[in-house]
Amino acid sequence: MTQVPQSEALFNDAQQVLVGGVNSPVRAFKSVGGSPIYMKEGKGPYLISEDGESYVDYVLSWGPMILGHAHHDVTAAIQATVSKGTSFGTSNRLEIDLAKAIQGFYPSCEKLRFVSSGTEATMSAVRLARGVTGRDIIVKFEGCYHGHVDSLLVAAGSGALTMGHPDSAGVPKAFAETTRVLPYNDIEAVKALFSVEGDRIAAIICEPVAGNMGVVLPEPGFLETLRGCCDQSGALLIFDEVMCGFRVSLNGAQGRFGVRPDITCLGKVIGGGMPVGAYGGRADIMDQLSPLGPVYQAGTLSGNPVAMAAGLETLTQLKTTEAYSRAELLTTELVSGMRDIIQSKGVSATITQCGTMFTLFFTDKRVTCLADASLGDMARFNHYFHTMLAGGIYGPPSAYEACFLSSVHGDIEIAKTLEVFGKAV
């Protein structure tokens, strides 16, 4: 009798007790087919499955593991903190230390507030923008996912695209009516909207480097236009750097492109693998939050000491070592090799890279917006994904996601990835 793989057996079991067998939709492998792989261990650039298979990991928990899995100093910081307690529901010294560390990379964050997820950060930033401006309308862009916030789950990217439901059931029509959705990188559409509704717009929220329709870069002048329209109208500019923060440069997209937002949303890397988010910005804006101002937001686990310790050690490593520059160099090396293979084989595909993030699109067209990303050949992507997986390379189970590298990927992992890539495309 053929033994059922552990991952398949676990997924069958999970579907009896978890909705769809998962706790986040993209994990279900719906868009690529097959059963998800259950991982039991991460070490350096590798994930090890419940069946004992080893995979070179390019998901890296969707970005935060920039130092690789189970980094010695990060796990030591977590263990030392856990031994003193897991949560106090009070203030603690580590909150201050991590906030100062973030400010060292993001000078625009004059004051910060910690939360427990990226979704919570964007939700709170939008509420704050509305409270500060006294306006209701929020502008977002097609394909940019800002968490499962009601007013922002409109023309979303990432899992919403993968599942084929860009708009979620359960979102009141009245919420969506306060959201204006524009094509990413469409400068003229932004100007036209502000010429009509500028005095009613509370904020623009934008992924300054999109990661949730795949990696899409801002066209020259796009981010500057957003800044200019906000300045002229009195609206606020929110950069959602939950995904691209510390990933496209140590100072994020705002550092790489030189455009300063009013509010920044962060997550992923600042938690070092623990559930952490934050939003920060100009002091006069942030001081409108309770307990100083009228905009209410709270969270029992916000500033949790274990999460703060993990984030603080991660940022310390990024500041004091060559971890980021090594990860970026490795990303460029890998992407260059992939492009050479694509060219030599005459494959209809393009790769977009920014810093330590990249996405392979199965289209010849340069991808600048969701419409371009949607031209990708999904059947070819599914074949590519499963061939890579069978070869021991773990990538995102969705064509609308980013791949990430860590500082501990090396020549062996790059060579293996390129070897399997040559068979997959």
WOHU-V694877 format. One record per run of one state. SS is the DSSP state (hx for helix, st for strand, lp for the rest). FROM is the first residue (numbers start at 1). TO is the last residue. If there is no record, write none. Layout:
ss=<SS & SS>
from=<FROM & FROM>
to=<TO & TO>
This chain:
ss=<lp & hx & lp & hx & lp & hx & lp & st & lp & st & lp & st & lp & hx & lp & st & lp & hx & lp & hx & lp & st & lp & hx & lp & st & lp & hx & lp & hx & lp & hx & lp & st & lp & hx & st & lp & st & lp & st & lp & hx & lp & st & lp & hx & lp & st & lp & hx & lp & st & lp & hx & lp & st & lp & st & lp & hx & lp & hx & lp & st & lp & st & lp & hx & lp & hx & lp & st & lp & st & lp & hx & lp>
from=<1 & 6 & 18 & 19 & 22 & 25 & 29 & 39 & 45 & 46 & 50 & 54 & 58 & 60 & 64 & 69 & 70 & 72 & 83 & 93 & 106 & 111 & 116 & 118 & 134 & 137 & 142 & 150 & 153 & 159 & 163 & 173 & 177 & 179 & 183 & 187 & 201 & 207 & 210 & 211 & 216 & 217 & 222 & 234 & 236 & 241 & 252 & 258 & 263 & 267 & 268 & 272 & 277 & 282 & 283 & 287 & 289 & 290 & 295 & 296 & 305 & 321 & 323 & 346 & 350 & 355 & 357 & 362 & 370 & 374 & 378 & 391 & 393 & 395 & 403 & 405 & 411 & 425>
to=<5 & 17 & 18 & 21 & 24 & 28 & 38 & 44 & 45 & 49 & 53 & 57 & 59 & 63 & 68 & 69 & 71 & 82 & 92 & 105 & 110 & 115 & 117 & 133 & 136 & 141 & 149 & 152 & 158 & 162 & 172 & 176 & 178 & 182 & 186 & 200 & 206 & 209 & 210 & 215 & 216 & 221 & 233 & 235 & 240 & 251 & 257 & 262 & 266 & 267 & 271 & 276 & 281 & 282 & 286 & 288 & 289 & 294 & 295 & 304 & 320 & 322 & 345 & 349 & 354 & 356 & 361 & 369 & 373 & 377 & 390 & 392 & 394 & 402 & 404 & 410 & 424 & 425>
